[in-house]
Each structure stands twice: as C-alpha cells, then as structure tokens.
Amino acid sequence: MKLYSLFFLLISLFLLINCKNQTRSTQKNNLVFKDSGTENWQDKWTLDGLKAEVLNSDLGMEFKAGKQHGNDSAHAVLWTKKVFTGNFKITYEYTRTDTVTRCVNILYLLASGKGSEEYPKDISLWKEKRKVPKMSKYFNNINTYHISYAAFDSKIYSGDHDYIRMRKYNPNKKGLGNTDIKPDYFNTGLFKPFVNYKIEVIKTDGFIKMDIENAKNPKERLICKWDISKVNDLKSGRIGLRHMYTRSAIYKNFEIYQLD
C-alpha cells in the first residue's frame, strides 16, 4: 500500500514540475501584425472613447482611459484595423501605469458585430455608436472572446484581490449571464504597477491559453487555459484592448502570428 501511494506521489510531482516548466511557443512563422508601440498608433489602430489618450514614445504605446470613474465616456477601446482569421498567437509586453485597484483591462479576440442592420459584422461601420464605449454596447452587440486581466471589482478598491476571467459574448441575449468560461484565476500576484510583463495568448480550435511572465523574474509566471470546445467558435474579427475608466498601461512589441 505504501509503495502504491509513493508511486502516485512521484507521478503527481513529475506532472506538477513539468507544468511549471512549460516553455513558450517558439513558432515565429506567419507574422501578420507587428507594432513596436514606438511609432504612430493611428497607423494600425482605431480608438473608441471621447476621453482616452494614446501616447507613443521609446517606452511603447501608453493607452490611458479617462480619469472620471463611473463616467461611461471615460472608457476606452483600441481596435486593430486589420481583421484576423482562424487560430493565432499574440505576444506583447504590458506595463501597468495606474495604481488603482478597481476596474479591468480586457483583451478582445476575433471581435465582430452581431450581424444585424444596425450592428453589422464589420465593427468599423458603426464606430460612431461607440463614441461613448459603454460596456453593454459591446457585450450586447459584439461576438468576441474576452479576457479580463489586471482586473479588479469595478466599484470598490480591491487591494491585491485581482482576477483573470474568460468570457464568450452572446449578442443574441442581453447581458453577461452565462458568458463566463471557467476557470477563473484569483489573487494572481501579477500585474504590479510599473513592472513589465511578457504576455502570450494562443487561440486554437479547442483552447485559449494565456501565459503571463514577469520580464525580469521568469519565476513569477502564470499559465491560464480555457476549454472553448463547447462554445460556437469564432472564425474572424479584430483584436481589441479595453481599459475601463481610470486604467492605463504601456504596450510594446505587439505581434500576431497566424497558426493555420
């Protein structure tokens, strides 16, 4: 009995060590989007939001939402001008430049309109409707995968209680009910202000994986993985970066690789 238990203990330790030592994808083929963040952001991105700022410097692209908490016009979203299809890998550097512990950052994947006359699939055709980027305008009218990260409760200061969460919007229904895809990741200890993190997101036919690593301390790392095989897969759309009001960050070396 003792040998049996010891055997399974050793197997468990092996699997745990192997998981922690997973190496990032080295695939560098089919680069389809590249932005160092140091040149004019308007060449490759469009902006939703009346009070947002986007500033380019040698440090990268600093994206700043409006300062007034609770004002929907202070939300902000950056969209790629380019539309992407199928499976892909995204890599970028992320440095949080705010110190607030409420509200979220969101990465939108393969976003397109719900396809009605008012909200066609090409979201650039109804950009005017998003001058005030109210959250419900997006989850009620856009098909997309959504990853919230460096995320906190939207109403109260949350201290170290951050979270990472995956959603798949369903614009045929109102609201965010039943859009979350488990698991959630709580109290990650990541995304400290003014610390540079390397982020890699891979979307395949059955899974989405997000790998976050402290650029100066690789031991500070988290790999998040979500099974999307049970939801209607999205085939094409834009990549978006959302900051809720008061949030800001620098993005650098934003690259997208086609995996198909």
RALIN-V466109 format. One record per backbone hydrogen bond with DSSP energy under -0.5 kcal/mol. NH is the residue of the N-H (numbers start at 0). CO is the residue of the C=O. If there is no record, write none. Layout:
nh=NH co=CO
nh=NH co=CO
This chain:
nh=4 co=0
nh=5 co=1
nh=6 co=2
nh=7 co=3
nh=8 co=4
nh=9 co=5
nh=10 co=6
nh=11 co=7
nh=12 co=8
nh=13 co=9
nh=14 co=10
nh=15 co=11
nh=16 co=12
nh=17 co=13
nh=18 co=14
nh=19 co=15
nh=20 co=16
nh=21 co=18
nh=31 co=255
nh=32 co=255
nh=34 co=253
nh=42 co=39
nh=43 co=40
nh=44 co=40
nh=45 co=78
nh=47 co=76
nh=49 co=72
nh=49 co=130
nh=50 co=72
nh=52 co=63
nh=54 co=61
nh=56 co=36
nh=56 co=59
nh=59 co=56
nh=60 co=250
nh=61 co=54
nh=61 co=59
nh=62 co=60
nh=62 co=248
nh=63 co=52
nh=63 co=61
nh=64 co=246
nh=65 co=73
nh=68 co=66
nh=70 co=67
nh=71 co=69
nh=73 co=70
nh=74 co=71
nh=75 co=242
nh=76 co=47
nh=77 co=240
nh=78 co=45
nh=79 co=238
nh=80 co=43
nh=83 co=236
nh=85 co=234
nh=87 co=202
nh=88 co=256
nh=89 co=200
nh=90 co=254
nh=91 co=198
nh=92 co=251
nh=93 co=196
nh=94 co=249
nh=95 co=194
nh=96 co=247
nh=97 co=247
nh=102 co=152
nh=104 co=148
nh=105 co=241
nh=106 co=146
nh=107 co=105
nh=107 co=239
nh=108 co=144
nh=110 co=237
nh=111 co=142
nh=112 co=120
nh=113 co=140
nh=114 co=118
nh=115 co=118
nh=122 co=120
nh=124 co=121
nh=125 co=122
nh=126 co=123
nh=128 co=125
nh=129 co=126
nh=130 co=127
nh=132 co=130
nh=133 co=131
nh=136 co=133
nh=137 co=133
nh=137 co=134
nh=138 co=134
nh=139 co=135
nh=140 co=137
nh=141 co=137
nh=142 co=111
nh=143 co=141
nh=144 co=108
nh=145 co=166
nh=146 co=106
nh=147 co=145
nh=147 co=164
nh=148 co=104
nh=150 co=162
nh=151 co=102
nh=157 co=100
nh=160 co=157
nh=161 co=159
nh=162 co=150
nh=163 co=184
nh=164 co=147
nh=165 co=180
nh=166 co=145
nh=167 co=178
nh=168 co=143
nh=172 co=169
nh=178 co=175
nh=180 co=165
nh=181 co=179
nh=184 co=163
nh=186 co=161
nh=193 co=95
nh=194 co=191
nh=196 co=93
nh=197 co=212
nh=198 co=91
nh=198 co=196
nh=199 co=210
nh=200 co=89
nh=201 co=208
nh=202 co=87
nh=203 co=201
nh=203 co=206
nh=207 co=225
nh=208 co=201
nh=209 co=223
nh=210 co=199
nh=211 co=209
nh=211 co=221
nh=212 co=197
nh=213 co=216
nh=213 co=219
nh=214 co=195
nh=219 co=216
nh=220 co=218
nh=221 co=211
nh=223 co=209
nh=223 co=221
nh=225 co=207
nh=226 co=181
nh=227 co=205
nh=227 co=225
nh=228 co=205
nh=230 co=227
nh=232 co=230
nh=236 co=83
nh=237 co=110
nh=239 co=107
nh=240 co=77
nh=241 co=105
nh=242 co=75
nh=243 co=103
nh=245 co=65
nh=246 co=243
nh=248 co=62
nh=249 co=94
nh=250 co=60
nh=251 co=92
nh=252 co=35
nh=253 co=34
nh=254 co=90
nh=254 co=252
nh=255 co=32
nh=256 co=88
nh=257 co=29
nh=258 co=86
nh=259 co=86
